[in-house]
Structure formats: structure tokens, C-alpha cells
């Protein structure tokens, strides 16, 4: 599996020069602070962002996955939440949660499933279905958390999430900052789809985002804005053996230090630090049957004081 992924990403790697080793020798503080500067810049463009409210990681090893994410990104996972399938959760910078749980049945295989925030899950289900989404779970309430739904599209799974709160994005970010809880930020959410145009169309119609033209530097992915300053990218497989997948790349301050921490925690790397000119430097590792990415942006980032 490692070899096939490296082959499929070879074209992307060849676009970039070899990264230089980091001079940092200390542990990595792998999450970013409150991204107010990025949020303000995003608002200035008037581009509609997509809000990742719940990032579900189904893994064959919950403790190892939580331990690695905690060590690499500095987040703290809570105890299993029965209402969320015994998932252990930690904070996302933009107010949502990342959740790590074990499979609930033999056919429930390791997967990364993003749930996007919507105002009305019922309305969003209707729009997504008309646009071509095939629903595995229609609107279902989780007491104390909200309503969710899951649909299939282009070989991947996407979720919808309606919270119990009506506060806007700014209020959610401020509320998170007030908790002082360390959080992670998904800088790049990569969706490898068997039908790029259909996937972009459904996401656009359901969430109001606008996807651009294919970007060669990102494997010809079409991208749209994520709340918090990141991007969602939808691309086709780059080789016959590369199947549809959702891969989250988490923002880090120092990718070399993050790689070292992830490897020490049990992560097995398929791609080490590789620069994409104009975008940043990324790496990919495997853990518990799922894939995770690290992403270091080229620009200095605002830090918590």
C-alpha cells in the first residue's frame, strides 16, 4: 500500500525541489493558535468558506491514533463518548471536533469522514440528493450534539452536521479561544474522487462554496475555501491503483519536527516532507488503517501570546 501511494504521488513530488532538513531539534507544537488573521483575509475576499464541523476517524487502533495526534499536534482527547460511537474527541480551531473511534461492525472499515456544518440538515439532504449524492444515513439526531447525515459521492463519504447552537462562525471561534483548549486546524482536506466535477458540483450546491480550475501543483485538484483559512481540494486518482479517499492535512509549525514526532508515535510515512511551490510543504503517514497528512504553509503564522 505504501509503494502504490508513493507511485501515485510521484508526479506531485517531482514538481518540487528536495526539502531542506529543519534546524529545529525540539518537540513540535503542531497546532496553530486562533487563526484570526487568516479568517480576516478570507472575509476580505468575500469567498464563501466550507466549515468542517466534525472530522470522524474510524481506526483499527484508537489509542495509538489518539496518542499520535496528541503528540504531534498538542491536542487532548477526552474519554469515549457513548453518543458518538465511543469516539474520543479533541478540538478543532474553528469550533468543531475531531473524533477517533473503533469500527462499530465488521463492515465498518477504517475511514476518514468529514462532516460539514449546515444550517438545516433536512434542507441540505434534499439539495445534496438532488445534486447526485446517495445517502447511507439520512438525518439522525444525536442527543446533546446535533443532527447528522452521510452520503456517498465519487467513491467517498461526506457527512452533514447541524449543531444545536445557532451562533455564527466568529462566535464559535471566540468561544473556542475562551476555553484555552489546544486545537488543530485542517489546512488542506484532500478528496480523491472518481468523479471530480460531480463531487465539486454537489459540494458547491449543498454548501455554497466555489471551486476553482484545476491546479497542477496540487495534482490538478480543484479547490475551494475552508473556514479558518485552509482549502478543500478535489482531484481524480493519479494512477489506476489509487482509489477514492479523504485525507486531512493538519497545519504544523515545523514539518520536520512533526514528522519526527509522528514517526516516534507509530506513524509510518508514505511521503516525507515534500515542497509544493507556492502552497507549502506536506507529508503523509499511515496509522490504524487511515491516512493523515501534515502541512506547513510558506507564510509566517500568527501565534498565541
N, C-alpha and C positions, 0 to 999 in steps of 0.2 A: 504493500500500500504506500509506503514511504517513497519507493522508487517511482511508482506511477505518478504520484503527486509532483515530485521533483521534475519529472519529464514534462508533465502538462504545464508546469510553470516556467519551463526553460526559456521560452520566448520572452517572458516578462523579465526574467533575471538578466538576459542578455542585453536588455535595454539600458542597464545600469552599470556603472563602474563598481569595482570591488570596494565595500565599505572599509573604512579605517578603524582599527581597534580603538575602543574608548579608553581614555586615560583614567576613568573613574575606577576606584578599587573598593568603594564602599557599597553597602546594600542599596538596592533601588527603592525609591519611593515612587511606586508605579502608577498612582492615580494623580489626576490633576485636581487643583482646587476649583472653587466656583468659577466657571468659565464666563464671567460677565463680559469680558472684552470680546470674546467670540460671539456671544449672544447679541451684543450691541451691533457688531459688524454684520451679523446675519440679518438683524432687523433693518439695518440701513439699506440692504439690497432689496428689501420687500419680498424676498423669496419665501414661499410657504414651506416650513420645515415639517418633517415627519417626526413624531415623538415616540421613541421606544420606551414603553411603559413597563414591560415585563420581559426579561430575557430568560427563557427556560432552557436549562441544560439537563438533558437526560443522559446519565452516565453510568458506566458499569462500576465505577468506584467513586462514590460520593465524597468520602472523607479525603481521599487523595486529591480530588479535583478542588474541593474547598480549600484544602491546605495549600495547594499550588497557587490558586488565585489570591489567597490571603497573603502569602509570602511575596508574590510578585507585585501585587497592587495595593497591599496595605489595608485591604478591607476586612471586616469582621463578619463572619457568618453566624447567624443565630441557630437556635435549636430547631429540629424538624417541626414544620407546621402541618398538622394533620389536614387542614383545609386545602393545602396546596400540594397534596400528594406526598406529604412528609418531606417537602423540599426545605432545604436550609437556604436562607436568603441573606443578601447583603445589599448595600445601597448603590444606586446609580446616581451620578451627579445631578441629573435633570429631574430627580424626584421619584423615579421608579425603582424597581428591584431586579437584581439578578438572582435566579433561583436554581439550585442544584438538587436534583432528586434521582433516585434509582428508578429503573423501569417498573411499571405497575403490573405488567403482564408479560408473557413470553414474547408476544409480538411487538411490545413496546421497546423498540431498539434505541440505542444512543442517538441523540439528535440535538441540534440547536434550533430552537423555535422562538422567533421574535414575535412579541405581541405589541401591536401599535395602538396608541391611545386614540379613542374615538369618543365623540360626544354622545352618540346613541348606538349601541351595539346592534339593535334591530335594524336601524336605518342603514348602518354600514354593511350588515349582512345582505340586505336587499341590493345595495349598489354593487358589492363585490360579486354576488351571484349573477347579476345581470351582465357584469363585465367578463364573466367566464370562470370565476372561482368555484370550485367544487367543495362543498362543506362536509367535513368529517364530524364536527361538533357545531351545532347551532347555538344560539345564545343560551348560556348556562350561568346561573348565579353561584358565586362562591361567597357565602355569608361572611361579612366583615371585610371583604376585599373588592368585590365588584362583579361585573358580568364579563364573560369571555366567549369567544367562538374561534374555531380553527378551520381554515380552508386550504385546499391543495391547489397548486398552480405551477406549471412548468417543472414538475417533479419535486418541488419544495413545499414546505408547510409554513404558513403565515397565520398569526393569531390577531384577533381584535380584542381590545380591552377597554371597558367602560368603568371608570372608577366611581366610587361612592361620593367623591368630592367634586364640586363644580369650580374649584379655584383654577385660575389660569396658569400658564406656564411660568410666568415670573413669580407668582405666589408659591408655586411648588418648589422652584429653585431656592427661593428665600427661606421657605420652611425647612428644606433640607439643610441649608447652611446653618440655620439656628440650632440644629441637633448636634452639630460638630462631629457628625459621623463621617469617617473616611469613606469615600465613594470612588467608583470607577466610571470612566467615560468611554463609550464605544465610539471610537473615532472613525472607523470605516466598517460598515456592515455589508459584507460581500455576499451576494446571492448568485450562485451559478445555476442557471435555468435552462431548460430545454426549449423554452420559447421566450426570448428576451423581450420582444415587442409586446406580447400578451401580458407578461408579468409587469412591465412598466405601465401598460395601459390600465391594468386593474389597480395597481398601487396609486396611480395618478388619480383615477376616478374615485377611488374609495377615500383617499387621504388628502387630495388636493395638491399634491406635490408635482413639480415639473421636472422631467428627466431631460438631460441634455443629449447631445450627439455622442457617439462612441468615442472614448478616449484611448488612444493607442497605448499610452503609458500605464493604463490600468487594465490591460488585456482586452481593450475595446468595450469596456463596461460603459453603460450609460448611467449617469449619476444624478442624484437629487439630494436635497439638504436634509440633514438630521438636526433636530433641536440640540443645541449645545455646541454647534459649530462643525460637526462631522458630516460625513456623506454616507449615503446608501448607494452601492454600486451593483448593477445587474448586468451580468455578462453570460455569454454562451460558454460551454465547455471548450477547452483549448486542445483537447485530444479525445480520441474515441473512448478511452478508458476513464476519463474524468466525468463522473456523474454529477447530477444536481446536488447542491449542498448550500447550507447557510454557514458562513464563517465570520464571527465577530473579531475585529481587531481593536484591542484596548489601548488607549493612549498611555504612553510611558514617557518619562523624562529622559531616560538613558537606556536605549535599547540593548546595548551590550550588557549592562548590569542586569536588565530584566531577563535576558536570555540565560545568564548565569544563574539567576535565582530560580527560573522556571526549570532549568535542567537539574539543579540540585534538588528540586521538589518532585522530580519524577517525570517531567515533560520530555518527550522525545521529539527532537526537531527534524522537520522535513525541509524547511528553508531557514537558514540563519540570516543574519542582518543583510538585507539587500536594498539598495537605494533605488527609488523611482524618482528621477529628476523632476523637480517641481512639486512633488507630492510629499515625500518623506522617505523613511526607511522602515521596512516591515520584516517580520519573521513569522513562521508558522510552526506550531508544535502540536503533538497528539497527546491526549491523556484521557483515560477512561472511555475510549471509543469515539471521542469527539475531537474536533479540531479548533484550536484557538490561534488568534493572531496577536501580535504586538505591533504597535505603530508609534513611531517617533516623528513628529512633524518637523519641517525645516525651520519654522519660525520660533523665536523665544515665546514662552507662555507665561501668563500671569500667575503669580504664586500667592498662596495664602500668607498673610502676615500674622 
